[in-house]
Amino acid sequence: MVGFVGEQIEVWGYTELETTFGEKGQLKTITVKYLVVNARSTYNLLLGGPTLNRIGVVISTSHLKVKYP
């Protein structure tokens, strides 16, 4: 696997976790398969397209916003 700046990244494996999205009255819990890597990053995690589709995300790159019902 290759990182953001082109370096090789060590993959430690996968894990599947129940993950809850939303706030108070609008919660949705799904099982998400996470790829665990050894990488320096300012992000805790990156969500891929399949997960974003399952929770119904609408992305506006021009507004730098992500909304989901």
ZATI-523327 format. One record per atom (N, C-alpha, C, CB): residue number from 1; residue in three letters; x, y, z. Coordinates in nm, 3 decimals, always signed. Each point is the difference from the previous one (the first is absolute). Glycine has a CB too. Layout:
REM ZATI-523327
PT | k | r | px | py | pz
PT | NUM | ALA | X | Y | Z
...
//
This chain:
REM ZATI-523327
PT | k | r | px | py | pz
PT | 1 | MET | +0.085 | -0.116 | +0.000
PT | 1 | MET | -0.085 | +0.116 | +0.000
PT | 1 | MET | +0.090 | +0.123 | +0.000
PT | 1 | MET | -0.187 | -0.123 | +0.121
PT | 2 | VAL | +0.140 | +0.230 | -0.186
PT | 2 | VAL | +0.077 | +0.123 | -0.012
PT | 2 | VAL | -0.072 | +0.111 | +0.075
PT | 2 | VAL | +0.094 | -0.073 | -0.223
PT | 3 | GLY | -0.019 | +0.152 | +0.300
PT | 3 | GLY | -0.057 | +0.109 | +0.080
PT | 3 | GLY | -0.024 | +0.126 | -0.080
PT | 3 | GLY | +0.116 | -0.095 | +0.195
PT | 4 | PHE | -0.151 | +0.201 | -0.124
PT | 4 | PHE | -0.035 | +0.127 | -0.064
PT | 4 | PHE | +0.117 | +0.065 | -0.073
PT | 4 | PHE | -0.170 | +0.032 | +0.177
PT | 5 | VAL | +0.291 | -0.051 | -0.128
PT | 5 | VAL | +0.115 | +0.063 | -0.062
PT | 5 | VAL | +0.087 | -0.099 | -0.077
PT | 5 | VAL | -0.003 | +0.169 | +0.182
PT | 6 | GLY | -0.051 | -0.286 | -0.212
PT | 6 | GLY | +0.068 | -0.097 | -0.084
PT | 6 | GLY | +0.081 | -0.105 | +0.073
PT | 6 | GLY | +0.006 | +0.175 | -0.164
PT | 7 | GLU | -0.001 | -0.171 | +0.297
PT | 7 | GLU | +0.077 | -0.100 | +0.075
PT | 7 | GLU | -0.080 | -0.128 | +0.015
PT | 7 | GLU | +0.120 | +0.183 | +0.123
PT | 8 | GLN | -0.050 | -0.294 | -0.105
PT | 8 | GLN | -0.069 | -0.128 | +0.022
PT | 8 | GLN | -0.050 | -0.006 | +0.143
PT | 8 | GLN | +0.144 | -0.113 | -0.173
PT | 9 | ILE | -0.263 | +0.057 | +0.190
PT | 9 | ILE | -0.064 | -0.008 | +0.131
PT | 9 | ILE | -0.020 | -0.146 | +0.036
PT | 9 | ILE | -0.115 | +0.222 | -0.034
PT | 10 | GLU | +0.147 | -0.256 | +0.159
PT | 10 | GLU | -0.019 | -0.136 | +0.049
PT | 10 | GLU | -0.147 | -0.022 | +0.037
PT | 10 | GLU | +0.238 | -0.004 | +0.085
PT | 11 | VAL | -0.298 | -0.098 | -0.144
PT | 11 | VAL | -0.139 | -0.036 | +0.031
PT | 11 | VAL | +0.002 | -0.102 | +0.113
PT | 11 | VAL | -0.076 | +0.044 | -0.239
PT | 12 | TRP | +0.004 | -0.014 | +0.348
PT | 12 | TRP | -0.004 | -0.090 | +0.115
PT | 12 | TRP | -0.114 | -0.099 | -0.009
PT | 12 | TRP | +0.102 | +0.180 | +0.138
PT | 13 | GLY | -0.206 | -0.149 | -0.215
PT | 13 | GLY | -0.112 | -0.092 | -0.014
PT | 13 | GLY | -0.132 | +0.075 | -0.008
PT | 13 | GLY | +0.128 | -0.173 | +0.123
PT | 14 | TYR | -0.236 | +0.097 | -0.107
PT | 14 | TYR | -0.136 | +0.054 | -0.004
PT | 14 | TYR | -0.070 | -0.026 | +0.132
PT | 14 | TYR | -0.010 | -0.034 | -0.249
PT | 15 | THR | -0.088 | +0.116 | +0.279
PT | 15 | THR | -0.090 | -0.026 | +0.111
PT | 15 | THR | -0.139 | +0.050 | -0.037
PT | 15 | THR | +0.190 | +0.017 | +0.168
PT | 16 | GLU | -0.292 | -0.089 | -0.125
PT | 16 | GLU | -0.137 | +0.043 | -0.023
PT | 16 | GLU | -0.059 | +0.047 | +0.132
PT | 16 | GLU | -0.027 | -0.161 | -0.195
PT | 17 | LEU | -0.026 | +0.282 | +0.196
PT | 17 | LEU | -0.055 | +0.058 | +0.122
PT | 17 | LEU | -0.138 | +0.059 | -0.027
PT | 17 | LEU | +0.231 | +0.049 | +0.082
PT | 18 | GLU | -0.320 | -0.064 | +0.015
PT | 18 | GLU | -0.129 | +0.069 | -0.006
PT | 18 | GLU | +0.029 | +0.148 | +0.022
PT | 18 | GLU | -0.130 | -0.205 | +0.086
PT | 19 | THR | +0.086 | +0.289 | -0.179
PT | 19 | THR | +0.029 | +0.143 | +0.006
PT | 19 | THR | -0.131 | +0.077 | -0.008
PT | 19 | THR | +0.227 | -0.033 | -0.105
PT | 20 | THR | -0.245 | +0.129 | +0.195
PT | 20 | THR | -0.123 | +0.079 | +0.004
PT | 20 | THR | +0.028 | +0.140 | -0.053
PT | 20 | THR | -0.085 | -0.133 | +0.196
PT | 21 | PHE | +0.000 | +0.176 | -0.289
PT | 21 | PHE | +0.010 | +0.133 | -0.059
PT | 21 | PHE | -0.123 | +0.079 | +0.040
PT | 21 | PHE | +0.136 | -0.087 | -0.195
PT | 22 | GLY | -0.121 | +0.218 | +0.212
PT | 22 | GLY | -0.114 | +0.086 | +0.029
PT | 22 | GLY | +0.004 | +0.055 | +0.141
PT | 22 | GLY | -0.131 | -0.129 | -0.162
PT | 23 | GLU | +0.021 | +0.195 | +0.197
PT | 23 | GLU | -0.015 | +0.062 | +0.131
PT | 23 | GLU | -0.139 | -0.028 | +0.054
PT | 23 | GLU | +0.165 | +0.180 | -0.061
PT | 24 | LYS | -0.174 | -0.197 | +0.189
PT | 24 | LYS | -0.123 | -0.019 | +0.077
PT | 24 | LYS | -0.108 | -0.077 | -0.073
PT | 24 | LYS | +0.055 | +0.208 | +0.114
PT | 25 | GLY | -0.158 | -0.142 | -0.164
PT | 25 | GLY | -0.115 | -0.068 | -0.059
PT | 25 | GLY | +0.021 | -0.057 | -0.138
PT | 25 | GLY | -0.134 | +0.150 | +0.133
PT | 26 | GLN | +0.246 | -0.120 | -0.196
PT | 26 | GLN | +0.025 | -0.046 | -0.137
PT | 26 | GLN | +0.129 | -0.082 | -0.005
PT | 26 | GLN | -0.122 | +0.202 | -0.093
PT | 27 | LEU | +0.119 | -0.319 | +0.152
PT | 27 | LEU | +0.117 | -0.087 | +0.003
PT | 27 | LEU | -0.015 | -0.115 | -0.098
PT | 27 | LEU | +0.037 | +0.061 | +0.239
PT | 28 | LYS | +0.074 | -0.101 | -0.298
PT | 28 | LYS | +0.002 | -0.117 | -0.087
PT | 28 | LYS | +0.126 | -0.079 | +0.033
PT | 28 | LYS | -0.131 | +0.119 | -0.185
PT | 29 | THR | +0.114 | -0.248 | +0.215
PT | 29 | THR | +0.112 | -0.086 | +0.033
PT | 29 | THR | +0.017 | -0.105 | -0.109
PT | 29 | THR | -0.037 | +0.037 | +0.247
PT | 30 | ILE | +0.158 | -0.047 | -0.301
PT | 30 | ILE | +0.031 | -0.098 | -0.103
PT | 30 | ILE | +0.135 | -0.065 | +0.034
PT | 30 | ILE | -0.132 | +0.131 | -0.176
PT | 31 | THR | +0.158 | -0.246 | +0.118
PT | 31 | THR | +0.130 | -0.064 | +0.015
PT | 31 | THR | +0.092 | +0.053 | -0.109
PT | 31 | THR | -0.104 | -0.208 | +0.102
PT | 32 | VAL | +0.219 | +0.259 | -0.061
PT | 32 | VAL | +0.097 | +0.057 | -0.093
PT | 32 | VAL | +0.128 | -0.083 | +0.007
PT | 32 | VAL | -0.100 | +0.234 | +0.025
PT | 33 | LYS | +0.155 | -0.269 | -0.142
PT | 33 | LYS | +0.127 | -0.072 | -0.006
PT | 33 | LYS | +0.112 | +0.103 | -0.012
PT | 33 | LYS | -0.109 | -0.205 | -0.110
PT | 34 | TYR | +0.196 | +0.210 | +0.212
PT | 34 | TYR | +0.110 | +0.096 | +0.003
PT | 34 | TYR | +0.131 | -0.068 | -0.037
PT | 34 | TYR | -0.120 | +0.132 | +0.176
PT | 35 | LEU | +0.199 | -0.064 | -0.256
PT | 35 | LEU | +0.136 | -0.043 | -0.033
PT | 35 | LEU | +0.092 | +0.070 | +0.099
PT | 35 | LEU | -0.054 | -0.036 | -0.250
PT | 36 | VAL | +0.132 | -0.041 | +0.324
PT | 36 | VAL | +0.089 | +0.056 | +0.102
PT | 36 | VAL | +0.141 | +0.008 | -0.059
PT | 36 | VAL | -0.143 | -0.095 | +0.190
PT | 37 | VAL | +0.200 | +0.217 | -0.188
PT | 37 | VAL | +0.132 | +0.022 | -0.058
PT | 37 | VAL | +0.090 | +0.073 | +0.099
PT | 37 | VAL | -0.100 | +0.007 | -0.230
PT | 38 | ASN | +0.229 | -0.017 | +0.208
PT | 38 | ASN | +0.098 | +0.073 | +0.079
PT | 38 | ASN | +0.042 | +0.121 | -0.081
PT | 38 | ASN | +0.081 | -0.211 | +0.119
PT | 39 | ALA | -0.147 | +0.325 | -0.095
PT | 39 | ALA | +0.028 | +0.120 | -0.079
PT | 39 | ALA | -0.015 | +0.125 | +0.086
PT | 39 | ALA | -0.078 | -0.117 | -0.208
PT | 40 | ARG | +0.164 | +0.214 | +0.183
PT | 40 | ARG | -0.012 | +0.129 | +0.066
PT | 40 | ARG | -0.103 | +0.081 | -0.078
PT | 40 | ARG | +0.241 | -0.006 | +0.085
PT | 41 | SER | -0.343 | +0.056 | -0.015
PT | 41 | SER | -0.106 | +0.074 | -0.068
PT | 41 | SER | -0.070 | +0.091 | +0.100
PT | 41 | SER | -0.031 | -0.187 | -0.166
PT | 42 | THR | -0.024 | +0.295 | +0.117
PT | 42 | THR | -0.080 | +0.087 | +0.086
PT | 42 | THR | -0.142 | -0.053 | +0.015
PT | 42 | THR | +0.139 | +0.196 | -0.072
PT | 43 | TYR | -0.173 | -0.300 | -0.004
PT | 43 | TYR | -0.133 | -0.059 | +0.006
PT | 43 | TYR | +0.000 | -0.123 | +0.090
PT | 43 | TYR | -0.050 | +0.087 | -0.231
PT | 44 | ASN | -0.061 | -0.107 | +0.304
PT | 44 | ASN | -0.017 | -0.123 | +0.077
PT | 44 | ASN | -0.043 | -0.114 | -0.091
PT | 44 | ASN | -0.059 | +0.134 | +0.204
PT | 45 | LEU | -0.026 | -0.101 | -0.302
PT | 45 | LEU | -0.045 | -0.100 | -0.096
PT | 45 | LEU | -0.052 | +0.069 | -0.124
PT | 45 | LEU | -0.056 | -0.159 | +0.184
PT | 46 | LEU | +0.053 | +0.084 | -0.293
PT | 46 | LEU | -0.059 | +0.046 | -0.126
PT | 46 | LEU | -0.111 | -0.097 | -0.035
PT | 46 | LEU | +0.219 | +0.105 | -0.079
PT | 47 | LEU | -0.336 | -0.052 | +0.049
PT | 47 | LEU | -0.112 | -0.085 | -0.039
PT | 47 | LEU | -0.004 | -0.010 | -0.152
PT | 47 | LEU | -0.131 | +0.067 | +0.206
PT | 48 | GLY | +0.116 | -0.189 | -0.256
PT | 48 | GLY | -0.005 | -0.023 | -0.144
PT | 48 | GLY | -0.140 | +0.014 | -0.057
PT | 48 | GLY | +0.194 | -0.151 | +0.026
PT | 49 | GLY | -0.200 | +0.146 | -0.156
PT | 49 | GLY | -0.126 | +0.016 | -0.073
PT | 49 | GLY | -0.110 | -0.096 | +0.042
PT | 49 | GLY | +0.134 | +0.079 | -0.185
PT | 50 | PRO | -0.106 | -0.209 | +0.201
PT | 50 | PRO | -0.107 | -0.093 | +0.039
PT | 50 | PRO | -0.065 | +0.036 | +0.135
PT | 50 | PRO | +0.120 | -0.177 | -0.128
PT | 51 | THR | -0.039 | +0.219 | +0.225
PT | 51 | THR | -0.057 | +0.039 | +0.130
PT | 51 | THR | -0.080 | +0.128 | -0.013
PT | 51 | THR | +0.191 | -0.110 | +0.118
PT | 52 | LEU | -0.140 | +0.206 | -0.191
PT | 52 | LEU | -0.072 | +0.127 | -0.019
PT | 52 | LEU | -0.133 | -0.024 | -0.071
PT | 52 | LEU | +0.218 | +0.123 | -0.010
PT | 53 | ASN | -0.221 | -0.214 | -0.086
PT | 53 | ASN | -0.125 | -0.032 | -0.070
PT | 53 | ASN | -0.100 | -0.067 | +0.093
PT | 53 | ASN | +0.128 | -0.024 | -0.213
PT | 54 | ARG | -0.080 | -0.064 | +0.301
PT | 54 | ARG | -0.091 | -0.072 | +0.092
PT | 54 | ARG | -0.068 | +0.093 | +0.100
PT | 54 | ARG | +0.146 | -0.200 | -0.025
PT | 55 | ILE | -0.081 | +0.311 | +0.061
PT | 55 | ILE | -0.064 | +0.093 | +0.094
PT | 55 | ILE | -0.066 | +0.117 | -0.072
PT | 55 | ILE | +0.168 | -0.065 | +0.171
PT | 56 | GLY | -0.167 | +0.064 | -0.304
PT | 56 | GLY | -0.074 | +0.100 | -0.078
PT | 56 | GLY | +0.064 | +0.138 | -0.004
PT | 56 | GLY | -0.201 | -0.126 | +0.057
PT | 57 | VAL | +0.333 | +0.132 | -0.063
PT | 57 | VAL | +0.071 | +0.127 | +0.003
PT | 57 | VAL | -0.016 | +0.075 | -0.133
PT | 57 | VAL | +0.164 | -0.098 | +0.163
PT | 58 | VAL | -0.177 | +0.231 | -0.152
PT | 58 | VAL | +0.006 | +0.089 | -0.116
PT | 58 | VAL | +0.120 | +0.091 | +0.022
PT | 58 | VAL | -0.255 | -0.008 | -0.039
PT | 59 | ILE | +0.347 | +0.010 | -0.057
PT | 59 | ILE | +0.124 | +0.076 | +0.015
PT | 59 | ILE | -0.002 | +0.120 | -0.094
PT | 59 | ILE | +0.126 | -0.209 | +0.065
PT | 60 | SER | -0.090 | +0.325 | -0.010
PT | 60 | SER | +0.016 | +0.121 | -0.081
PT | 60 | SER | +0.143 | +0.046 | +0.013
PT | 60 | SER | -0.242 | +0.066 | +0.032
PT | 61 | THR | +0.326 | -0.098 | -0.131
PT | 61 | THR | +0.141 | +0.039 | +0.008
PT | 61 | THR | +0.016 | +0.151 | -0.012
PT | 61 | THR | +0.065 | -0.222 | -0.097
PT | 62 | SER | -0.154 | +0.289 | +0.025
PT | 62 | SER | +0.012 | +0.146 | -0.013
PT | 62 | SER | -0.031 | +0.070 | +0.131
PT | 62 | SER | -0.062 | -0.019 | -0.241
PT | 63 | HIS | -0.020 | -0.042 | +0.326
PT | 63 | HIS | -0.032 | +0.058 | +0.130
PT | 63 | HIS | +0.081 | -0.062 | +0.115
PT | 63 | HIS | -0.229 | +0.047 | -0.087
PT | 64 | LEU | +0.310 | -0.148 | +0.055
PT | 64 | LEU | +0.077 | -0.075 | +0.100
PT | 64 | LEU | -0.090 | -0.051 | +0.112
PT | 64 | LEU | +0.201 | +0.140 | -0.053
PT | 65 | LYS | -0.314 | -0.199 | +0.013
PT | 65 | LYS | -0.098 | -0.051 | +0.097
PT | 65 | LYS | -0.039 | -0.142 | -0.033
PT | 65 | LYS | -0.086 | +0.231 | +0.035
PT | 66 | VAL | +0.051 | -0.306 | +0.069
PT | 66 | VAL | -0.056 | -0.133 | -0.013
PT | 66 | VAL | -0.128 | -0.002 | +0.081
PT | 66 | VAL | +0.229 | -0.110 | -0.034
PT | 67 | LYS | -0.341 | +0.071 | -0.026
PT | 67 | LYS | -0.128 | -0.006 | +0.069
PT | 67 | LYS | -0.057 | -0.140 | -0.016
PT | 67 | LYS | -0.042 | +0.246 | -0.037
PT | 68 | TYR | -0.022 | -0.295 | +0.141
PT | 68 | TYR | -0.070 | -0.127 | -0.011
PT | 68 | TYR | -0.126 | +0.008 | +0.084
PT | 68 | TYR | +0.215 | -0.126 | -0.040
PT | 69 | PRO | -0.320 | +0.054 | -0.008
PT | 69 | PRO | -0.129 | +0.007 | +0.071
PT | 69 | PRO | +0.006 | -0.069 | +0.136
PT | 69 | PRO | -0.116 | +0.006 | -0.221
//
